[in-house]
Amino acid sequence: MHKWILIWALAALLGACSSPIKLNEVDVEDKSGQAAAAAAASGGMKSVAPAMASGTADKKSSVAGLDMTKDGKGGSSSASGKSAGSAGSAGSAGSAGSGSISVGAAMGAGTSGGAGNTVKALGATDAGRTIYFGFDSFVVRPEYKSILEESARAAKAGKIQRIVIEGHTDERGGREYNLALGQKRADAVRNELSLLGVDDSKIESVSFGKEKPAEIGEGESAMEKNRRAEIVIR
Amino acid sequence: MGLWRLKDGDNKGMKKFFLAMMAALIGANASAQFRVEVSGAGLTQFPIAVTPFKGNDGMTQRMANIVLADLERSGQFRSVDAGGIPMDENVRPEWPVWRKQGADALVTGSISRVGEDRYEVRFRLWDAVRNQDLGGLSQVAPASELRHVAHRVSDWVYEKLTGEKGVFSTRIAYVTKSASLFNLWVADSDGEGAQSALSSAEPIISPAWAPNGNQLAYVSFESRKPVVYVHEIDTGKRRLVSNFKGSNSAPAWSPDGKTLALTLSREGGSQLFLLDANASGQDPKRLATSTSIDTEPVFTSDGQTIYFVSDRGGSPQIYKIPVSGGNAQLVTGSGNYNISPSVSPDGRWLAYISRVAGAYKLYLQDLSSGQAQALTDTVADESPSFAPNGRMIIYATQQQGRETLMSITVDGRVKARLAGRIGDLREPAWGPSVSP
């Protein structure tokens, strides 16, 4: 029995290998697409996580695929027959728990989301300009002046409705405290834009703390790329 | 197998054989299934044996294992091997065997099917020092709730032997990150039996239990900014309670469940506000005003004081402030990075995370003396949350590069890694004790 499964698996593997050209093409296409998006997003600066370079702003429509089926154990506790043994399914969206909600969101550029989840990717040209910060720093360095001025010009010319500044931190420290630190970075950029004459009501500064790193990793170079504020024009 | 029927038997020879068998099995069946770590010498723990429940064989949930793991995790009990032979609640134990084994107490029990997906669980606690029956309980439940029943058995035994309320039948919430998917889970206090409350492609952080035990407030990034929801667990319905301009985060419930304290950046910076938890479209009330970061509010159990984190003194420290506002008072004494406060329900202890030489450790401060000490030797601890009886703390840490959940006793002596879903486990919050 096992032998047959093995043979079948081997055959499947070989089958997959026998079409390397096709697989390769898909791969390259994906990569170049992302690279283009990232390059456009950062304006030739350090690369921006493609994940942050897109997304939808529509709060309401981002909730999709509600599964509110109760499992009929009226009012009783959480104790359930499901044990950790079924952990293998944890990766699937909307695993049927009682009162479980699936939120299809919004920020995975390139990936088209799960079934029923609306992912609306913004065009690469709308993507954020990124300002990087030093360790424990919340000061916008002079080198970012041109990015700020360009954004301010666009806002004042009425070409854009809204600017959202998204602050981020590196991975060290607590989640909530980092959220506050990221907010401090976003607020710093917001102040700069205000000084350049952008109407305050057009700017919203928010924070992702350490939750959305541009680059995964513990090295200093990853952390440098994560201490940032992204200017997203909507 | 026939041996098990000896429970009612009076055949002396067979009984001796039974005892011999049991003695042989004892020791062979080491309790390797528990992930409990005990550190430090001189720890006095109550030795207890839990036999397999009769009729439990072949079922998914092993009552004895669940009860024993609960009791061990509490740090106050030491498991004595019961030898693997089921004993029901009506068999009077052979006292000499148990004493020889070193058990001061013994739990025996049974499960019987009493209807379509209905099981009756019975158990009895025995005092093996005084040779006494300490009583027991019986409860009928569907198969899906047998784990919960086992936790109730643990609670009953714990309370009988320690005089304090057990917390094993409470629930915890935590978040997993697996591939690019975030899930908010509600699980038993041992991490098992998790049910997904929310599944999202965007991060979820800071779940906080309402005192009624049926609602969670949390921060979700699904709308491309942090906003706060209140989520009803039984129905799965949720309400967006805080979506003000800027960031909305760090929700905490008042003990009466009427008020949420949270951090808003609507007026610039991260500042503390109070919000009616049940109304919508209201104006949040500012709790404190500073030009620095104020965040991570938590209420004391009398509802009078809020502990929070602020960097007003130059580095993040924990302060307290009357819920009516007023002057903030510094609580943490040493270190230049102290965050994520959790106050024990009796107001005696403050658990928090302190960064010392680049390592983030769980600390415990005695609030009357101000003395603080590290409870762990790990380097990436996060998010402590007290059990409702104040005896244990649940927190997140990293082991072998993965985020995991741990429980630890307040004396730091007994630690256990909680079971859970695959992926990175984080943001634990221990739910309240709710009367059945």
Interface residues (C-beta under 8 A of the other chain):
Chain A: G55 T56 A57 K59 S62 V63 D67 M68 K70 K73 G75 S76 S77 S78 A79 S80 G81 K82 S83 A84 A87 G88 A90 G91 A93 G94 S95 G97 S98 G99 S100 I101 S102 V103 G104 A105 A106 M107 G108 T111 G113 G114 N117 V164 E166 G173 G174 R175 E176 Y177 L179 A180 L181 Q183 K184 D187 E204 S205 V206 S207 F208 G209 E211 K212
Chain B: T60 Q61 P142 A143 S144 E145 L146 R147 H148 V149 H151 S169 R171 T176 S178 A179 S180 L181 N183 V186 A187 D188 G191 E192 G193 A194 Q195 S196 A197 L198 S199 S200 A201 E202 P203 I205 S206 V219 S220 F221 E222 S223 R224 K225 P226 V227 H231 E232 I233 D234 T235 G236 K237 R238 N243 K245 G246 S247 S249 A250 T263 S265 G268 G269 S270 I293 T295 E296 V309 P316 Y337 I339 S340 I353 R355 Y360 E382 S383 A419 G420 R421 I422 G423 E427
